[in-house]
């Protein structure tokens, strides 16, 4: 049976059948056509998918007018009334007439006919009544605006009464004015109401001398369309939507905020959410949407300046009530920190931190830590942008966590899984090489003077001193691994984040978090883990050391959680390892949010 006959038996498209026949007949005349190529074309021409596409194409091209439905009439309800009048005179004659008479009077049938007429007449939207034309000659220039009331929630003073607009009492004139237009709301989309417009009347009721709450009651008692008499503001700057995206470093619930101008207009979000800031016109309340949210209307969130002020007050109160708690406000914040930031610059300025203590291999470097600067930071919002992965150029992966949480073991397992892919930088030291050590393998050996110069020049991510010798990790050693196409793995001291988190390195920071005390103790004892607090690793952890791990973890989270890209709880080592592998794969393949300065 030929291919053409196969197609005919299943009623394939005639044009494809002819094309296949031509292909079969001309195969001998095409010496360059291989059996593989011929088979591919034959299967393609006989595929159900191609035949379906051709049929759809022909249908759209030739039969679009024939298949389009049009209503036969647009007054079905009027005809129903006429038929009922005729049947009313015949109900005593025929049982069929009585049944039809009763059927055509049923609410469902009449509702169906009314809906049919509305569609046929294209009567889809509410009809606005005629605009009243009577305006006193002595009045100011006014405009009449009519909007259809929606089901959006209403509330009290400073509220969003309808359609995404808030009102307030002008402090100078005592008039009711439009305070804010919510981006994406109906008022914004209509283009008829602007910030600063004075509201004179609502549905013919004067609002002179009334409070916003009184106006709210008028709106609550109104149905359908609402008519506003408005005195336009002198200037009506168009609302231009910002393109700024920020990552929130705190959680917010409008219903729990006693200072929000409108709880119903607020936007709730969680720490780590990416927000689209659409307006920063108000120095205290920004308008935003959650990134990817299909809801067009924006919501209110506290501005950076307002949130910073709140955190400062909270820290000052906490410092006064509990002197044993970590000092949260050791240095007064300068006045400019309370001022709103420019709308085109949301990201925090990068800072540098000289590290005073690190842990490499089995040595804890003996030096004092200083977190005073980090305590002064007030993380609120950080401007972010999407960073797309670059083939063969991988972002460094940084493991942060308290000593004893298991970062070294996780890093060791990752590197052992693919030694040709994962590398860690070779540290520098000022001590002389020992017998058998090779420069560039165990350490890069250099002089103390050279290391001190490079440290002062900011070339070291972290450094410390042990028994009179300097040790540290040079920034260039990380960059060289990245440029060579390796995934660079780092597990530095947490204070090194200040140097690592830069536009040049673009690291992905993963915080390895310990589980609660009971699980931490149980899992480490079952695995017979050796204490990292013991320089010789000759014993297990004590309860005091477990508590120290948890205390250190809480301190790291408090100071640096706004710098973490991901958190992995190391309760079970195999599960934590799997999560770490998945995280690294996402970094290699998925576009991720990073500080906006990294992609500029």
C-alpha positions in Angstrom: 0.0 0.0 0.0 1.5 3.4 -1.0 1.8 6.3 1.3 -0.9 8.2 -0.7 -3.4 5.3 -0.2 -2.7 5.4 3.6 -3.5 9.1 3.7 -6.7 8.6 1.6 -8.0 5.9 3.9 -8.0 8.2 6.9 -9.2 11.2 5.0 -6.2 13.4 5.3 -6.0 16.9 3.7 -6.0 16.5 -0.1 -3.2 19.1 -0.6 -0.9 17.1 1.7 -1.8 13.9 -0.1 -0.8 15.4 -3.4 2.4 16.7 -2.0 3.2 13.3 -0.6 2.4 11.6 -3.9 4.8 14.0 -5.7 7.5 13.3 -3.2 7.2 9.5 -3.8 7.2 9.9 -7.6 10.2 12.2 -7.6 12.3 10.4 -5.1 14.3 8.6 -7.9 15.0 12.0 -9.6 16.6 13.4 -6.4 19.8 11.5 -5.9 20.9 13.7 -3.1 17.9 12.8 -1.0 18.8 10.2 1.6 16.4 7.6 3.0 16.6 9.3 6.3 15.5 12.7 4.8 12.8 11.0 2.7 11.5 9.2 5.8 11.4 12.4 7.8 9.4 14.3 5.1 7.0 11.3 4.7 6.3 11.2 8.4 5.9 14.9 8.6 3.3 15.0 5.8 1.4 12.1 7.3 1.4 13.5 10.9 -1.9 14.3 12.6 -0.5 17.6 13.9 0.4 19.0 10.5 -2.9 17.9 9.0 -4.8 19.6 11.9 -2.9 22.8 11.4 -3.6 22.8 7.7 -7.3 22.3 8.4 -7.4 25.2 10.9 -5.5 27.4 8.4 -8.0 26.6 5.6 -10.9 27.2 8.0 -9.7 30.6 9.1 -8.7 31.6 5.5 -11.9 30.5 3.7 -14.7 30.0 6.1 -14.4 32.6 8.7 -17.5 34.5 7.6 -19.7 31.4 7.3 -18.9 30.3 10.8 -19.5 33.6 12.6 -22.8 33.7 14.5 -25.1 36.8 14.5 -28.3 37.3 16.5 -31.4 36.8 14.5 -33.2 39.6 16.4 -32.6 41.9 19.3 -36.1 42.2 20.8 -36.8 38.6 21.9 -38.5 39.9 25.2 -40.9 42.1 23.2 -41.9 39.1 21.1 -42.4 37.1 24.2 -44.9 39.6 25.5 -46.7 39.6 22.1 -46.9 35.8 22.2 -48.2 35.8 25.7 -51.0 38.1 24.7 -52.0 35.8 21.9 -51.8 32.7 24.1 -53.9 34.3 26.8 -56.9 34.0 24.5 -56.3 30.3 23.7 -55.5 28.7 27.1 -59.0 27.3 27.4 -58.8 25.7 23.9 -55.5 23.7 24.1 -53.4 22.0 26.7 -50.3 22.8 24.7 -51.2 26.5 24.7 -51.6 26.5 28.5 -48.2 24.8 29.0 -46.5 27.2 26.6 -48.2 30.2 28.3 -46.9 29.1 31.7 -43.4 28.3 30.3 -42.9 31.8 28.7 -43.8 33.5 32.0 -41.2 31.7 34.1 -38.4 34.0 35.4 -35.6 31.9 34.1 -37.0 32.0 30.5 -37.6 35.7 30.7 -34.1 36.3 32.2 -32.6 34.3 29.3 -34.4 36.4 26.8 -33.4 39.7 28.5 -29.8 38.5 28.5 -30.0 37.6 24.8 -31.4 41.1 24.0 -28.6 42.8 26.0 -25.9 40.9 24.1 -27.6 41.4 20.7 -27.9 45.2 21.5 -24.3 45.2 22.9 -25.7 46.7 26.1 -22.8 45.5 28.3 -22.0 48.4 30.5 -24.0 50.4 33.1 -25.6 53.5 31.6 -24.6 56.7 33.1 -27.4 59.3 33.5 -27.3 62.5 31.7 -24.8 65.0 33.2 -26.6 67.9 34.9 -26.0 71.1 33.1 -27.2 73.6 35.7 -24.2 75.5 37.0 -24.4 78.8 38.8 -22.7 81.6 36.9 -21.0 82.9 40.1 -19.3 79.6 40.8 -15.7 78.6 40.0 -15.0 76.6 36.9 -16.2 73.1 37.8 -16.3 69.7 36.1 -18.9 67.0 36.6 -17.4 63.5 36.9 -19.6 60.3 36.9 -18.1 57.0 37.9 -19.7 53.6 38.4 -19.3 52.5 42.0 -17.4 49.2 42.5 -17.3 46.7 45.3 -14.0 48.0 46.6 -13.9 48.3 50.4 -14.5 51.6 52.2 -13.1 52.9 55.5 -12.5 56.1 57.5 -10.4 59.2 57.4 -7.8 59.4 54.7 -9.6 56.6 53.1 -9.9 55.1 49.6 -13.7 55.7 49.3 -14.2 54.6 45.7 -12.2 53.4 42.7 -8.7 53.9 44.1 -8.8 57.5 45.2 -8.2 58.9 48.7 -9.6 62.2 50.2 -8.5 64.5 53.0 -9.3 67.9 54.5 -7.0 70.6 53.2 -5.3 72.1 56.2 -5.3 75.7 54.7 -8.8 75.9 53.2 -10.7 73.2 55.1 -12.0 71.9 51.8 -12.3 68.2 50.9 -9.6 67.4 48.2 -8.3 64.4 46.4 -5.2 63.3 48.3 -4.0 60.4 46.3 -4.8 58.5 43.1 -4.0 54.8 43.4 -2.1 53.6 40.3 -4.2 51.1 38.3 -7.5 51.9 40.1 -10.6 53.0 38.1 -10.0 56.7 38.9 -6.5 56.5 37.5 -7.7 54.7 34.4 -10.5 57.2 33.8 -8.1 60.2 33.8 -11.0 62.3 35.1 -9.8 62.9 38.7 -6.5 64.3 39.8 -4.6 64.9 43.0 -5.5 68.3 44.4 -9.0 68.5 42.9 -11.5 70.0 45.3 -14.7 67.9 45.8 -17.8 70.2 46.1 -20.7 67.8 45.9 -21.3 64.1 45.8 -24.6 63.0 44.2 -25.9 66.5 44.6 -25.0 66.7 48.3 -22.7 69.5 49.3 -19.6 68.4 51.2 -18.7 71.9 52.5 -17.8 71.7 56.1 -17.9 67.9 56.2 -15.2 65.6 57.3 -13.8 62.7 55.1 -15.8 60.3 57.3 -19.0 62.2 56.5 -18.2 62.0 52.8 -17.6 58.3 53.2 -21.1 57.8 54.6 -22.6 59.5 51.6 -20.7 57.2 49.3 -21.7 54.1 51.4 -25.3 55.0 51.0 -25.0 55.6 47.2 -25.7 52.9 44.6 -24.8 52.6 40.9 -23.2 55.7 39.5 -21.8 58.4 41.7 -21.7 62.0 40.4 -18.9 64.4 41.7 -18.9 68.1 41.3 -15.2 69.0 41.3 -13.1 72.2 41.1 -10.0 71.1 39.1 -6.6 71.7 40.6 -4.4 74.3 39.0 -1.8 71.7 37.9 -2.6 68.1 36.9 0.7 66.4 36.3 0.1 63.0 34.6 0.8 59.9 36.7 3.9 58.2 35.4 4.5 54.7 36.7 7.9 54.1 38.0 9.8 50.9 36.9 11.7 50.5 40.2 11.7 47.1 41.9 12.8 46.6 45.5 13.3 43.6 47.8 11.6 44.2 51.2 13.8 43.5 54.2 10.9 43.5 56.6 7.3 42.2 56.7 4.3 44.5 56.7 0.6 44.1 57.5 -1.6 47.2 56.9 -4.3 46.0 59.3 -1.8 46.0 62.2 -0.4 49.5 61.3 -2.2 52.2 63.4 -0.7 54.9 61.3 -1.7 53.8 57.8 -3.9 56.3 56.0 -6.2 53.5 54.9 -5.9 49.9 56.0 -8.0 48.6 53.0 -5.7 50.4 50.6 -2.5 49.0 52.2 -0.4 46.3 50.6 0.7 43.4 52.8 4.0 41.8 52.0 6.6 39.5 53.6 10.3 39.8 54.2 12.1 38.9 50.9 9.2 39.8 48.6 10.0 41.8 45.5 7.8 44.9 45.1 7.2 47.1 42.1 7.3 50.7 43.4 5.0 52.5 41.0 5.0 55.9 42.8 7.1 57.7 45.4 5.3 61.0 45.2 4.3 60.9 48.9 7.4 61.0 51.2 5.7 58.8 53.8 3.5 56.4 51.8 4.6 54.8 48.5 2.4 52.9 46.1 3.5 49.4 45.1 2.4 46.1 43.7 3.9 42.7 44.5 6.1 41.7 41.5 4.1 39.4 39.2 0.7 40.3 40.8 -1.9 40.6 38.1 -4.0 43.0 40.3 -3.5 46.3 38.4 -4.3 48.5 41.4 -1.4 49.5 43.6 -1.4 49.5 47.4 0.1 51.7 50.0 3.4 50.8 51.8 5.5 52.8 54.2 8.3 54.7 52.5 11.9 54.2 53.2 12.1 57.3 55.3 9.0 56.4 57.4 10.2 52.8 57.9 13.7 53.9 58.9 12.2 56.3 61.5 10.0 53.6 62.9 13.0 51.2 63.3 15.1 53.9 65.0 12.3 54.6 67.5 11.8 50.9 68.1 15.6 50.4 68.7 15.8 53.3 71.0 12.9 52.0 73.1 14.3 48.5 73.2 17.7 49.8 74.3 16.1 51.7 77.2 14.1 48.8 78.4 16.7 46.0 78.2 20.4 46.9 78.7 21.4 43.3 78.4 20.1 43.1 74.8 22.5 43.8 71.9 22.8 47.5 71.4 20.7 48.3 68.4 21.3 52.0 68.2 24.9 52.6 69.5 25.5 55.7 67.3 22.8 58.3 66.6 21.6 58.2 63.1 22.3 61.5 61.3 19.3 63.6 60.3 19.7 63.0 56.6 18.9 59.3 57.2 15.3 60.3 58.0 14.9 62.2 54.8 13.3 60.5 51.7 15.8 59.1 49.2 15.7 60.3 45.6 13.2 58.4 43.5 15.9 57.1 41.2 18.2 55.8 43.8 16.8 53.2 46.2 19.7 50.8 46.8 21.9 51.1 49.8 25.4 52.5 49.3 28.1 49.7 49.3 30.3 49.7 52.4 33.6 48.0 53.3 34.4 46.2 56.5 37.9 45.1 57.6 37.6 41.6 59.0 39.1 40.9 62.4 38.5 37.2 62.7 38.2 34.2 60.4 38.3 30.4 60.5 40.2 28.4 57.9 40.7 24.6 58.1 40.8 23.8 61.9 42.0 27.1 63.2 39.9 29.9 64.9 41.7 33.1 64.5 42.1 35.0 67.7 40.9 38.5 67.2 38.1 40.7 68.5 35.0 41.2 66.4 33.4 44.6 65.8 29.8 44.7 64.6 29.2 48.4 65.5 28.9 49.5 61.9 26.6 46.7 61.0 24.3 47.6 63.9 23.9 51.1 62.5 22.5 49.7 59.3 18.7 50.0 58.9 17.6 47.6 56.2 14.2 48.5 54.7 14.2 48.2 50.9 16.9 47.4 48.4 16.5 48.2 44.7 16.9 45.1 42.7 16.9 43.9 39.0 17.0 40.6 37.2 20.5 39.1 36.6 20.5 36.5 33.8 22.9 33.6 34.0 25.9 33.7 31.7 27.1 30.4 30.2 30.5 29.3 31.5 30.6 32.3 33.9 29.2 31.2 37.3 28.4 33.4 40.3 30.4 32.5 43.5 28.4 30.6 46.1 29.0 31.8 49.6 28.0 29.7 52.6 27.4 31.8 55.7 26.7 30.4 59.2 27.9 30.1 62.8 30.9 27.8 63.6 29.8 24.2 64.1 26.7 24.4 61.9 28.2 22.2 59.2 29.3 24.6 56.4 32.7 22.9 56.0 31.1 19.4 55.5 28.6 20.7 53.0 31.3 22.5 51.0 33.5 19.3 51.1 30.6 17.2 49.8 29.8 19.6 47.0 33.5 19.8 45.9 33.8 16.0 46.0 30.7 15.6 43.8 32.4 17.3 40.9 36.1 18.3 41.5 36.4 19.6 38.0 33.6 22.1 38.4 33.8 23.3 42.0 36.8 25.0 43.4 37.7 27.0 46.5 40.4 29.8 46.5 43.8 29.1 47.9 44.4 31.4 51.0 47.3 33.7 51.5 49.6 33.7 54.5 52.7 35.6 55.7 54.2 32.6 57.4 57.1 30.7 55.7 56.2 27.4 53.9 56.6 24.2 55.9 58.3 21.1 54.6 56.4 19.6 51.7 54.1 22.7 51.2 54.0 24.0 47.6 53.4 27.7 46.9 49.9 28.1 45.3 48.6 24.8 46.5 48.1 24.8 50.3 48.7 28.6 50.5 50.0 31.5 48.6 53.1 32.5 50.6 54.0 36.2 50.7 55.6 38.7 53.1 53.8 40.3 56.0 54.5 43.8 54.5 52.9 42.9 51.2 49.9 41.4 52.9 49.4 44.5 55.1 49.6 46.7 52.0 47.0 44.7 50.1 44.8 44.6 53.2 44.9 48.4 53.4 44.2 48.6 49.7 41.0 46.5 50.2 42.2 43.5 48.2 41.3 41.0 50.8 37.8 39.6 51.4 38.8 38.5 54.9 41.9 38.3 56.9 43.1 37.5 60.5 46.2 36.9 62.6 47.2 33.7 64.3 50.4 33.2 66.3 52.0 36.3 64.7 51.2 35.4 61.1 48.6 36.8 58.8 46.1 34.6 56.9 43.4 35.8 54.4 41.5 35.3 51.1 42.3 37.7 48.2 39.6 39.0 46.0 41.5 38.3 42.9 41.8 34.6 43.8 38.0 34.4 43.7 37.8 36.4 40.4 40.4 34.1 38.7 38.3 31.0 39.5 35.2 32.6 38.1 36.9 33.8 35.0 38.3 30.3 34.5 34.7 28.9 34.4 34.6 27.2 37.8 31.9 27.5 40.5 33.8 29.2 43.3 32.7 27.9 46.8 33.4 30.1 49.8 32.5 29.7 53.5 34.0 32.9 55.1 33.3 34.6 58.3 30.0 36.4 58.1 31.6 39.9 58.4 33.3 39.2 55.0 29.9 39.7 53.4 30.5 43.4 53.2 33.5 42.9 50.9 32.1 39.9 49.0 28.7 41.3 48.1 30.0 43.6 45.3 29.2 44.3 41.7 32.4 42.6 40.6 31.9 39.3 42.3 28.0 39.1 42.3 27.9 36.2 44.9 24.9 34.1 45.8 24.7 34.0 49.6 23.3 31.0 51.3 22.8 31.0 55.0 23.2 27.6 56.7 21.0 27.8 59.7 21.0 25.4 62.7 17.8 23.7 63.8 16.4 24.1 67.3 18.4 22.9 70.2 16.9 19.5 70.6 17.3 18.5 67.0 20.8 20.1 66.8 22.0 18.1 69.8 20.3 14.8 68.6 21.6 14.9 65.0 25.2 15.9 65.9 25.4 13.3 68.6 24.0 10.6 66.4 26.6 11.5 63.7 29.3 11.6 66.3 30.3 15.1 65.1 33.5 16.5 66.4 33.4 19.9 68.2 34.8 22.8 66.1 35.4 24.6 69.3 38.2 22.2 70.1 41.3 22.9 68.0 42.2 19.2 67.8 38.6 18.1 67.0 39.1 15.4 69.6 35.6 15.4 71.3 32.0 16.0 70.7 29.9 19.1 71.3 28.8 20.1 74.7 25.4 21.7 75.6 27.1 25.0 76.1 28.6 24.8 72.7 25.3 23.9 71.1 23.8 27.0 72.8 26.7 29.1 71.5 25.9 27.9 68.0 22.3 29.0 68.3 23.3 32.3 69.9 25.8 33.0 67.2 23.2 32.1 64.5 20.6 34.5 66.0 23.2 37.3 66.0 24.2 36.6 62.4 20.6 36.6 61.3 19.8 39.8 63.1 22.8 41.7 61.6 23.0 40.2 58.1 19.7 38.4 57.1 19.0 41.2 54.6 22.1 40.0 52.6 21.0 36.4 52.3 19.7 35.0 49.0 18.6 31.7 50.5 18.3 29.9 53.8 19.0 26.2 54.3 18.3 24.6 57.7 20.9 22.0 58.4 18.8 19.6 60.5 19.6 16.6 58.3 22.9 16.7 56.4 21.8 14.7 53.4 18.6 16.9 52.9 20.7 20.1 53.4 23.1 18.8 50.8 20.3 18.2 48.3 18.9 21.6 48.9 22.3 23.1 48.4 22.8 21.3 45.1 19.4 22.5 43.9 20.2 26.1 44.9 23.4 26.0 42.9 21.6 24.7 39.9 19.1 27.6 40.1 22.0 30.1 40.2 23.4 28.5 37.0 20.1 28.4 35.0 17.5 30.9 36.4 17.4 34.7 36.2 17.5 35.9 39.8 17.0 39.2 41.6 20.2 41.0 42.6 21.0 44.6 43.7 20.2 46.9 40.8 23.8 48.3 40.8 25.1 44.9 39.7 23.3 45.0 36.3 23.8 48.7 35.5 
